[in-house]
């Protein structure tokens, strides 16, 4: 009699990198007989793939673990694991605080999950938060060729050497490491064979990729030669690693989409220096000008932190001035929150919470205006849309435009995975509406 497969439930927190990592964790545990499930209560193993970027990230994970206690009591054989950046930062403390947890694995060690799961199955507990010398991607098996949706994430680089004063990534993900080009290209070919038409290249500092001569621009060029791969994106980048070859690629590589997320964090040189960003606002603005000269229709997005320790009204106004000058298509903005162990957390001059609230509202108001203006400007224009899934209404499909706008259009589900021409007819708060063109 064939044994029923074990079921794995993964909860993914945070960024696209964690989405990719969760997929690879599921594939690794597939070798131990696990299949994924969307229903937590029926799982034989629950894995929390955590992120340490946002405020009180660790406490939120501990809260989620507390909610798993009744399930563990009802199913004593249930295995519970914590992975990702909170696992890296907290390590054995998770086991100490939460005895229901069976294993803790950092983001550079998840290729060892099958061995850790086997150890737990023998009655032990397992922790692996090392930065191993072996390449986890080389250790992972090739990705299965099962049918996939039309878009996929593909990690090409991990870690960061920039040591921004507010950021924990260098401590939880380690130093910058680039995957070899041939392995990335092979994985991309496998994704295309499984039905993928668009890949987003991922890295904590993706444009620092140095896995082959020519940098990220050369890698994009190699990927563009893959038949069936129609669109390429990448995120997230650092301004200091935006070299001229990559800028030029936006102008001449048709498969590289006209969308770029380039975080700046502040428009104040004084705050940028305190953040250890190693660029000025003027240098960032001139960089944007060179990028737009190469690709005039590119849509720029960014990240901003308000209320960084010591930020004055004048510093904040400098950020507002930068936003007005650059004109973003969208952006993410957050109030500063200290990350334990980072230099900024030790600063004594903190901004009052009510001041941060006011600044965030003002900044988000301006960014929302710019986003709406970018969406409104699309009305009447023709664009291409990669149809990904059915929409909310019968006979409707939803996909992403070249500029990463969500677009809904009346179209048969048979066109899922196809890139179609659409004329944009309306702009809503969060998406565009369009008409399918012949």
C-alpha positions as CSV (number, residue, x, y, z in Angstrom):
1,X,0.0,0.0,0.0
2,X,1.4,3.4,-1.0
3,X,2.0,5.7,1.8
4,X,0.2,9.1,1.7
5,X,2.5,12.1,1.1
6,X,3.2,14.3,4.0
7,X,1.8,17.8,3.8
8,X,3.8,21.0,4.1
9,X,2.3,24.4,4.9
10,X,4.6,27.5,4.5
11,X,3.8,31.0,5.6
12,X,5.9,33.5,3.8
13,X,6.7,36.9,5.3
14,X,8.2,39.9,3.6
15,X,9.9,40.3,0.2
16,X,10.0,38.6,-3.1
17,X,13.3,36.9,-2.1
18,X,11.4,35.1,0.6
19,X,8.7,34.0,-1.9
20,X,11.5,32.4,-4.0
21,X,13.1,30.9,-0.9
22,X,9.8,29.3,0.1
23,X,9.5,27.7,-3.3
24,X,12.9,26.2,-3.0
25,X,12.3,25.0,0.6
26,X,9.2,23.2,-0.6
27,X,11.2,21.6,-3.4
28,X,14.0,20.6,-1.0
29,X,11.5,19.0,1.3
30,X,9.8,17.3,-1.6
31,X,12.7,14.9,-1.5
32,X,11.6,13.9,2.0
33,X,8.0,13.1,0.8
34,X,6.3,16.4,1.4
35,X,3.7,18.1,-0.9
36,X,2.5,21.6,-0.2
37,X,-0.9,22.4,1.1
38,X,-2.8,25.7,1.5
39,X,-4.6,24.5,4.6
40,X,-2.5,24.9,7.8
41,X,-4.6,22.6,9.9
42,X,-4.0,19.6,7.7
43,X,-0.2,20.0,7.6
44,X,2.3,17.5,8.9
45,X,4.9,20.3,8.9
46,X,4.4,24.1,9.3
47,X,7.3,26.3,8.2
48,X,7.4,30.1,8.9
49,X,9.7,31.8,6.4
50,X,10.4,35.0,8.2
51,X,11.5,38.6,7.4
52,X,13.4,40.9,9.8
53,X,13.0,44.2,8.0
54,X,9.8,45.6,9.6
55,X,9.2,46.8,13.1
56,X,8.8,44.2,15.8
57,X,9.3,41.4,13.2
58,X,10.5,38.9,15.8
59,X,7.6,39.5,18.2
60,X,5.2,39.0,15.3
61,X,6.7,35.6,14.6
62,X,6.5,34.6,18.3
63,X,2.9,35.7,18.2
64,X,2.2,33.5,15.2
65,X,4.0,30.6,16.9
66,X,1.8,31.1,19.9
67,X,-1.3,30.7,17.7
68,X,0.1,27.3,16.5
69,X,0.1,25.9,20.1
70,X,-3.4,24.4,19.9
71,X,-2.6,22.7,16.6
72,X,0.6,21.2,18.0
73,X,-1.4,20.0,21.1
74,X,-4.0,18.4,18.8
75,X,-1.3,16.9,16.5
76,X,1.8,16.1,18.7
77,X,3.6,14.7,15.6
78,X,3.3,18.1,13.8
79,X,6.7,19.5,13.0
80,X,7.1,23.3,13.3
81,X,10.0,25.2,11.8
82,X,11.2,28.8,11.6
83,X,13.2,29.9,8.6
84,X,14.5,33.1,7.2
85,X,16.0,36.3,8.7
86,X,14.3,36.2,12.1
87,X,15.6,32.6,12.4
88,X,19.1,33.9,11.5
89,X,18.9,36.7,14.1
90,X,17.3,34.8,16.9
91,X,18.8,31.3,16.5
92,X,18.5,29.1,19.5
93,X,16.5,31.7,21.4
94,X,13.5,30.6,19.4
95,X,13.8,27.1,20.8
96,X,14.2,28.5,24.3
97,X,11.2,30.7,24.1
98,X,9.0,28.4,22.1
99,X,9.5,24.7,23.0
100,X,6.9,23.8,20.3
101,X,9.4,24.7,17.6
102,X,11.4,21.7,16.2
103,X,13.8,23.4,13.8
104,X,15.4,26.8,13.1
105,X,17.1,27.4,9.8
106,X,18.7,30.6,8.4
107,X,18.3,31.8,4.8
108,X,21.7,30.5,3.7
109,X,21.2,27.0,5.1
110,X,17.8,25.9,3.9
111,X,19.3,23.4,1.5
112,X,19.9,21.3,4.6
113,X,16.2,21.1,5.5
114,X,15.8,17.4,4.6
115,X,18.6,16.4,7.0
116,X,17.2,18.7,9.7
117,X,13.7,17.2,9.2
118,X,15.1,13.7,9.5
119,X,16.8,14.6,12.8
120,X,13.5,16.0,14.1
121,X,11.8,12.8,13.0
122,X,14.2,10.9,15.2
123,X,13.1,12.9,18.3
124,X,15.7,15.7,18.2
125,X,15.6,19.4,17.5
126,X,17.7,21.2,14.9
127,X,19.3,24.7,14.5
128,X,21.4,25.8,11.5
129,X,22.1,29.5,11.3
130,X,25.6,29.2,9.9
131,X,26.9,30.9,6.8
132,X,28.1,27.7,5.1
133,X,30.9,27.6,2.7
134,X,29.0,25.3,0.4
135,X,26.8,26.9,-2.2
136,X,23.1,26.2,-1.2
137,X,22.0,26.6,-4.9
138,X,24.5,24.0,-6.0
139,X,23.3,21.7,-3.3
140,X,19.6,22.1,-4.2
141,X,18.3,19.8,-6.9
142,X,17.1,21.1,-10.2
143,X,13.7,22.7,-10.1
144,X,10.8,20.3,-11.1
145,X,9.3,20.8,-14.5
146,X,5.8,20.9,-13.3
147,X,3.5,23.5,-15.0
148,X,3.9,27.0,-13.6
149,X,2.2,30.3,-13.9
150,X,3.6,32.8,-16.5
151,X,5.8,34.8,-14.0
152,X,8.5,33.6,-11.7
153,X,11.2,35.0,-9.3
154,X,14.8,33.9,-9.8
155,X,17.4,34.7,-7.2
156,X,20.7,35.7,-8.7
157,X,22.4,37.4,-5.8
158,X,22.2,37.4,-2.0
159,X,23.6,39.5,0.8
160,X,24.8,43.1,1.0
161,X,28.1,44.8,1.7
162,X,26.7,48.3,2.0
163,X,25.9,48.3,5.7
164,X,23.3,51.1,5.7
165,X,22.9,52.2,9.2
166,X,19.2,51.2,9.5
167,X,19.4,47.8,7.9
168,X,19.9,44.2,9.3
169,X,20.4,42.5,5.9
170,X,24.2,42.3,6.1
171,X,23.8,40.6,9.5
172,X,21.0,38.2,8.5
173,X,21.9,37.4,4.9
174,X,25.6,37.9,5.0
175,X,28.1,39.3,2.5
176,X,27.3,39.8,-1.2
177,X,27.4,36.5,-3.1
178,X,26.6,36.1,-6.8
179,X,25.4,32.9,-8.4
180,X,27.3,31.8,-11.5
181,X,25.7,32.9,-14.8
182,X,25.5,29.3,-16.2
183,X,23.4,28.1,-13.3
184,X,21.1,31.1,-13.5
185,X,20.6,30.6,-17.2
186,X,19.9,26.9,-16.7
187,X,17.3,27.6,-14.1
188,X,15.7,30.2,-16.3
189,X,15.5,27.7,-19.2
190,X,13.8,25.2,-16.9
191,X,11.3,27.9,-15.8
192,X,10.5,28.6,-19.4
193,X,10.0,25.0,-20.2
194,X,7.5,24.9,-17.3
195,X,5.5,27.8,-18.8
196,X,7.1,30.9,-17.5
197,X,7.2,33.9,-19.8
198,X,8.6,36.6,-17.4
199,X,11.3,36.4,-14.8
200,X,12.2,38.9,-12.1
201,X,15.8,38.6,-11.0
202,X,16.2,38.9,-7.3
203,X,18.9,40.1,-4.9
204,X,19.3,42.1,-1.8
205,X,21.5,44.3,-4.0
206,X,20.8,42.7,-7.4
207,X,22.8,45.2,-9.6
208,X,25.9,44.3,-7.6
209,X,25.7,40.8,-9.3
210,X,29.2,39.9,-10.5
211,X,28.8,36.2,-11.4
212,X,30.4,36.8,-14.8
213,X,32.3,39.5,-16.7
214,X,30.0,42.4,-17.7
215,X,27.9,42.4,-14.6
216,X,24.1,42.3,-14.5
217,X,23.8,43.9,-18.0
218,X,25.7,40.9,-19.4
219,X,23.5,38.4,-17.5
220,X,20.3,40.2,-18.9
221,X,21.8,39.8,-22.3
222,X,22.3,36.1,-21.9
223,X,18.8,35.6,-20.5
224,X,17.3,37.6,-23.4
225,X,18.6,34.9,-25.8
226,X,16.4,32.2,-24.3
227,X,13.5,31.5,-26.7
228,X,10.1,31.8,-24.9
229,X,11.4,34.1,-22.2
230,X,9.7,37.4,-23.2
231,X,10.2,39.7,-20.2
232,X,13.0,40.4,-17.7
233,X,12.9,42.5,-14.6
234,X,15.2,42.9,-11.6
235,X,15.0,44.1,-8.0
236,X,16.2,45.6,-5.7
237,X,19.1,47.8,-6.7
238,X,21.5,50.2,-5.1
239,X,22.2,53.5,-6.8
240,X,26.0,53.1,-6.4
241,X,25.9,49.8,-8.4
242,X,23.9,51.2,-11.3
243,X,26.7,51.1,-13.9
244,X,26.7,52.5,-17.4
245,X,26.3,49.1,-19.1
246,X,23.1,48.4,-17.1
247,X,21.8,51.9,-17.9
248,X,22.4,51.3,-21.6
249,X,20.8,47.9,-21.5
250,X,17.5,49.6,-20.6
251,X,17.8,51.4,-23.9
252,X,18.7,48.6,-26.3
253,X,17.4,45.3,-24.7
254,X,13.8,44.9,-25.7
255,X,13.1,42.2,-23.2
256,X,14.2,44.3,-20.3
257,X,11.0,46.0,-19.0
258,X,10.8,49.8,-18.6
259,X,10.5,49.6,-14.8
260,X,13.1,50.2,-12.2
261,X,12.9,50.1,-8.4
262,X,15.8,52.2,-7.1
263,X,15.6,53.0,-3.4
264,X,17.0,56.4,-2.2
265,X,15.6,56.5,1.3
266,X,16.0,60.3,1.8
267,X,16.5,63.5,-0.1
268,X,18.7,65.1,2.5
269,X,22.5,64.8,2.1
270,X,22.9,65.0,5.9
271,X,20.6,62.1,6.5
272,X,22.0,60.1,3.6
273,X,25.4,60.4,5.2
274,X,24.0,59.4,8.6
275,X,22.4,56.4,6.8
276,X,25.8,55.4,5.3
277,X,24.2,55.5,1.8
278,X,27.5,56.8,0.2
279,X,25.7,58.9,-2.4
280,X,24.2,62.4,-2.4
281,X,20.7,63.5,-3.5
282,X,22.2,65.3,-6.5
283,X,24.1,62.2,-7.6
284,X,20.9,60.2,-7.4
285,X,19.0,62.7,-9.4
286,X,21.7,62.9,-12.1
287,X,21.6,59.0,-12.2
288,X,17.8,59.1,-12.8
289,X,18.4,61.6,-15.7
290,X,20.9,59.2,-17.3
291,X,18.5,56.3,-17.0
292,X,15.7,58.3,-18.5
293,X,17.9,59.4,-21.3
294,X,18.5,55.7,-22.2
295,X,14.8,54.7,-21.8
296,X,12.5,57.8,-21.7
297,X,9.3,55.9,-20.8
298,X,10.8,54.0,-17.8
299,X,8.7,54.1,-14.7
300,X,10.8,54.8,-11.6
301,X,9.8,53.6,-8.1
302,X,11.7,53.9,-4.8
303,X,11.8,53.4,-1.0
304,X,11.7,56.2,1.6
305,X,12.2,56.3,5.4
306,X,10.8,59.2,7.3
307,X,11.9,60.0,10.9
308,X,15.4,58.7,10.7
309,X,17.2,59.7,13.9
310,X,18.1,63.3,13.8
311,X,15.9,64.1,10.8
312,X,14.8,67.8,10.9
313,X,12.0,69.6,9.1
314,X,14.5,70.8,6.6
315,X,15.8,67.3,6.0
316,X,12.2,66.1,5.4
317,X,11.5,69.0,3.0
318,X,14.6,68.0,1.0
319,X,13.0,64.5,0.6
320,X,9.8,66.1,-0.6
321,X,11.8,68.2,-3.1
322,X,13.5,65.2,-4.4
323,X,10.2,63.4,-4.9
324,X,8.8,66.3,-6.8
325,X,11.8,66.5,-9.1
326,X,12.0,62.7,-9.8
327,X,8.3,62.1,-10.3
328,X,7.8,58.5,-9.3
329,X,5.3,56.0,-10.7
330,X,4.9,54.5,-7.2
331,X,7.0,54.1,-4.0
332,X,7.1,52.5,-0.6
333,X,7.4,54.8,2.4
334,X,7.8,53.8,6.1
335,X,8.4,55.4,9.5
336,X,11.8,54.6,10.8
337,X,11.9,51.8,13.4
338,X,15.1,50.7,15.1
339,X,16.6,47.3,14.2
340,X,18.5,45.9,17.2
341,X,22.2,45.6,16.4
342,X,22.3,48.3,13.7
343,X,24.2,51.6,14.2
344,X,21.1,53.7,13.8
345,X,19.5,52.0,16.8
346,X,22.2,53.4,19.0
347,X,21.5,57.0,18.1
348,X,20.1,59.1,20.9
349,X,18.3,61.8,18.8
350,X,15.0,60.1,17.9
351,X,12.1,61.8,16.1
352,X,8.9,62.1,18.0
353,X,6.2,59.5,16.8
354,X,3.6,62.2,16.1
355,X,6.2,64.1,13.9
356,X,6.9,60.9,12.0
357,X,3.2,60.3,11.5
358,X,2.7,63.7,10.0
359,X,5.7,63.4,7.7
360,X,4.6,60.0,6.5
361,X,1.1,61.2,5.7
362,X,2.5,64.2,3.7
363,X,5.0,62.0,1.8
364,X,2.5,59.3,1.0
365,X,0.0,62.0,-0.1
366,X,2.5,63.3,-2.6
367,X,3.6,59.8,-3.8
368,X,-0.1,58.9,-4.3
369,X,-0.6,62.0,-6.4
370,X,2.3,61.0,-8.6
371,X,1.1,57.4,-8.9
372,X,-2.3,58.5,-10.0
373,X,-0.8,60.9,-12.5
374,X,1.3,58.0,-14.0
375,X,-1.8,55.8,-14.2
376,X,-4.0,58.5,-15.7
377,X,-1.3,59.2,-18.3
378,X,-1.7,55.6,-19.5
379,X,-5.4,56.1,-20.5
380,X,-5.7,56.1,-24.3
381,X,-2.3,54.4,-24.8
382,X,-1.6,51.0,-26.2
383,X,0.5,48.6,-24.1
384,X,1.3,44.9,-23.8
385,X,-0.1,42.9,-20.9
386,X,1.0,39.4,-19.8
387,X,-2.3,37.8,-18.7
388,X,-1.8,35.9,-15.4
389,X,-5.1,34.9,-13.9
390,X,-8.9,35.4,-14.0
391,X,-10.2,38.7,-12.7
392,X,-13.0,39.3,-10.3
393,X,-15.7,39.4,-12.9
394,X,-16.7,36.6,-15.3
395,X,-14.9,36.7,-18.6
396,X,-12.2,39.0,-17.2
397,X,-8.4,38.4,-17.0
398,X,-5.8,40.3,-15.1
399,X,-2.1,40.7,-15.9
400,X,0.8,43.2,-15.7
401,X,1.7,45.8,-18.2
402,X,5.3,46.5,-19.3
403,X,5.4,49.1,-16.5
404,X,4.1,46.6,-13.9
405,X,0.7,48.2,-13.6
406,X,-2.1,45.7,-12.9
407,X,-4.5,45.6,-15.9
408,X,-7.9,44.0,-16.1
409,X,-9.4,43.2,-19.5
410,X,-12.2,41.2,-21.0
411,X,-10.5,38.1,-22.4
412,X,-11.0,34.3,-22.4
413,X,-9.0,32.3,-19.9
414,X,-7.5,30.4,-22.8
415,X,-5.2,33.4,-23.2
416,X,-3.6,32.9,-19.8
417,X,0.1,33.1,-20.1
418,X,-0.1,35.1,-23.4
419,X,1.2,38.6,-24.0
420,X,-1.6,40.6,-25.6
421,X,-2.0,44.2,-26.9
422,X,-4.3,46.3,-24.9
423,X,-5.6,49.9,-25.2
424,X,-6.0,51.4,-21.7
425,X,-9.4,52.9,-21.2
426,X,-9.6,53.7,-17.5
427,X,-7.4,54.2,-14.5
428,X,-8.5,53.2,-11.0
429,X,-6.8,53.6,-7.6
430,X,-4.9,50.3,-7.9
431,X,-5.3,49.1,-11.4
432,X,-5.9,50.0,-15.0
433,X,-8.8,48.8,-17.3
434,X,-8.3,48.1,-20.9
435,X,-9.7,46.7,-24.2
436,X,-8.1,43.8,-26.0
437,X,-6.8,44.7,-29.4
438,X,-6.7,42.3,-32.3
